[in-house]
């Protein structure tokens, strides 16, 4: 049986995926792992490839979810995205960007904030 925080992470990523799809994005891949780290979601937004970092905070007492995507995390995401692009030549796209989906609250009432081109 998975730990509660892992189950919560899967629920939050699923909620973020459903939210992005309801806003017109198309699913490409989930939980892409490489030497530098992991990209939670990879999506297509029309002709743009989108690397999505999903962040969850139950509440914002210690800072919001978006504040946790610091320069170090951004660098890891960029390097992981470069690895993805090197290994997936068949995907056609015009440009790419990094988005953050910040999720807070409880599963029945998630508050979702989508930040396009976050960094």
VEXGUSE-976167 format. One record per residue (C-alpha): residue in three letters; z, y, x negated; residue number from 1. Coordinates in steps of 0.2 Angstrom, whole numbers. Layout:
+------+-------+-------+-------+------+
| resn |     z |     y |     x | resi |
+------+-------+-------+-------+------+
|  ala |     Z |     Y |     X |  NUM |
...
+------+-------+-------+-------+------+
This chain:
+------+-------+-------+-------+------+
| resn |     z |     y |     x | resi |
+------+-------+-------+-------+------+
|  unk |     0 |     0 |     0 |    1 |
|  unk |    -5 |    17 |    -6 |    2 |
|  unk |     8 |    30 |   -10 |    3 |
|  unk |    10 |    44 |     3 |    4 |
|  unk |     3 |    58 |    -8 |    5 |
|  unk |   -13 |    47 |   -11 |    6 |
|  unk |   -15 |    44 |     8 |    7 |
|  unk |   -12 |    63 |    11 |    8 |
|  unk |   -25 |    67 |    -2 |    9 |
|  unk |   -38 |    55 |     6 |   10 |
|  unk |   -34 |    63 |    23 |   11 |
|  unk |   -37 |    81 |    16 |   12 |
|  unk |   -53 |    76 |     8 |   13 |
|  unk |   -59 |    69 |    24 |   14 |
|  unk |   -55 |    84 |    33 |   15 |
|  unk |   -63 |    95 |    20 |   16 |
|  unk |   -79 |    84 |    21 |   17 |
|  unk |   -80 |    85 |    40 |   18 |
|  unk |   -77 |   104 |    39 |   19 |
|  unk |   -91 |   106 |    27 |   20 |
|  unk |  -103 |    95 |    36 |   21 |
|  unk |   -99 |   104 |    52 |   22 |
|  unk |  -105 |   120 |    43 |   23 |
|  unk |  -122 |   112 |    38 |   24 |
|  unk |  -119 |   104 |    21 |   25 |
|  unk |  -125 |    87 |    17 |   26 |
|  unk |  -114 |    74 |     9 |   27 |
|  unk |  -120 |    68 |    -9 |   28 |
|  unk |  -105 |    60 |   -17 |   29 |
|  unk |   -86 |    59 |   -16 |   30 |
|  unk |   -73 |    57 |   -30 |   31 |
|  unk |   -86 |    58 |   -45 |   32 |
|  unk |   -76 |    54 |   -61 |   33 |
|  unk |   -82 |    57 |   -78 |   34 |
|  unk |   -73 |    59 |   -95 |   35 |
|  unk |   -67 |    77 |   -92 |   36 |
|  unk |   -61 |    74 |   -74 |   37 |
|  unk |   -65 |    72 |   -56 |   38 |
|  unk |   -75 |    82 |   -43 |   39 |
|  unk |   -69 |    79 |   -26 |   40 |
|  unk |   -85 |    82 |   -16 |   41 |
|  unk |  -103 |    85 |   -21 |   42 |
|  unk |  -113 |    92 |    -7 |   43 |
|  unk |  -130 |   100 |    -3 |   44 |
|  unk |  -131 |   117 |     5 |   45 |
|  unk |  -150 |   118 |     9 |   46 |
|  unk |  -157 |   117 |    -8 |   47 |
|  unk |  -142 |   121 |   -18 |   48 |
|  unk |  -130 |   107 |   -26 |   49 |
|  unk |  -112 |   111 |   -22 |   50 |
|  unk |   -97 |   105 |   -32 |   51 |
|  unk |   -82 |   106 |   -21 |   52 |
|  unk |   -64 |   106 |   -27 |   53 |
|  unk |   -52 |   102 |   -13 |   54 |
|  unk |   -34 |   108 |   -14 |   55 |
|  unk |   -20 |   105 |    -3 |   56 |
|  unk |    -3 |   114 |    -1 |   57 |
|  unk |     9 |   109 |    13 |   58 |
|  unk |    15 |   128 |    13 |   59 |
|  unk |    12 |   142 |     1 |   60 |
|  unk |    30 |   145 |    -5 |   61 |
|  unk |    24 |   141 |   -23 |   62 |
|  unk |     7 |   149 |   -22 |   63 |
|  unk |    -8 |   145 |   -12 |   64 |
|  unk |   -20 |   131 |   -15 |   65 |
|  unk |   -34 |   143 |   -22 |   66 |
|  unk |   -22 |   149 |   -35 |   67 |
|  unk |   -20 |   132 |   -42 |   68 |
|  unk |   -39 |   131 |   -48 |   69 |
|  unk |   -35 |   140 |   -65 |   70 |
|  unk |   -46 |   142 |   -80 |   71 |
|  unk |   -42 |   125 |   -87 |   72 |
|  unk |   -46 |   117 |   -71 |   73 |
|  unk |   -63 |   127 |   -69 |   74 |
|  unk |   -68 |   121 |   -87 |   75 |
|  unk |   -65 |   103 |   -83 |   76 |
|  unk |   -75 |   104 |   -67 |   77 |
|  unk |   -89 |   113 |   -76 |   78 |
|  unk |   -90 |    99 |   -89 |   79 |
|  unk |   -89 |    85 |   -76 |   80 |
|  unk |  -103 |    94 |   -66 |   81 |
|  unk |  -113 |    94 |   -82 |   82 |
|  unk |  -111 |    75 |   -84 |   83 |
|  unk |  -116 |    72 |   -66 |   84 |
|  unk |  -132 |    82 |   -68 |   85 |
|  unk |  -136 |    73 |   -84 |   86 |
|  unk |  -134 |    56 |   -75 |   87 |
|  unk |  -143 |    61 |   -59 |   88 |
|  unk |  -160 |    67 |   -63 |   89 |
|  unk |  -167 |    61 |   -46 |   90 |
|  unk |  -158 |    74 |   -36 |   91 |
|  unk |  -169 |    89 |   -33 |   92 |
|  unk |  -160 |   106 |   -31 |   93 |
|  unk |  -164 |   125 |   -34 |   94 |
|  unk |  -147 |   130 |   -40 |   95 |
|  unk |  -129 |   124 |   -40 |   96 |
|  unk |  -112 |   132 |   -37 |   97 |
|  unk |   -93 |   128 |   -37 |   98 |
|  unk |   -84 |   130 |   -20 |   99 |
|  unk |   -66 |   128 |   -17 |  100 |
|  unk |   -59 |   121 |     0 |  101 |
|  unk |   -41 |   126 |     2 |  102 |
|  unk |   -31 |   116 |    15 |  103 |
|  unk |   -14 |   119 |    21 |  104 |
|  unk |    -2 |   114 |    35 |  105 |
|  unk |     0 |    97 |    43 |  106 |
|  unk |   -14 |    85 |    48 |  107 |
|  unk |   -14 |    89 |    66 |  108 |
|  unk |   -16 |   108 |    62 |  109 |
|  unk |   -24 |   109 |    45 |  110 |
|  unk |   -29 |   127 |    40 |  111 |
|  unk |   -45 |   126 |    30 |  112 |
|  unk |   -52 |   140 |    19 |  113 |
|  unk |   -69 |   138 |    12 |  114 |
|  unk |   -73 |   149 |    -3 |  115 |
|  unk |   -91 |   148 |    -8 |  116 |
|  unk |   -96 |   151 |   -26 |  117 |
|  unk |   -77 |   152 |   -31 |  118 |
|  unk |   -81 |   153 |   -50 |  119 |
+------+-------+-------+-------+------+
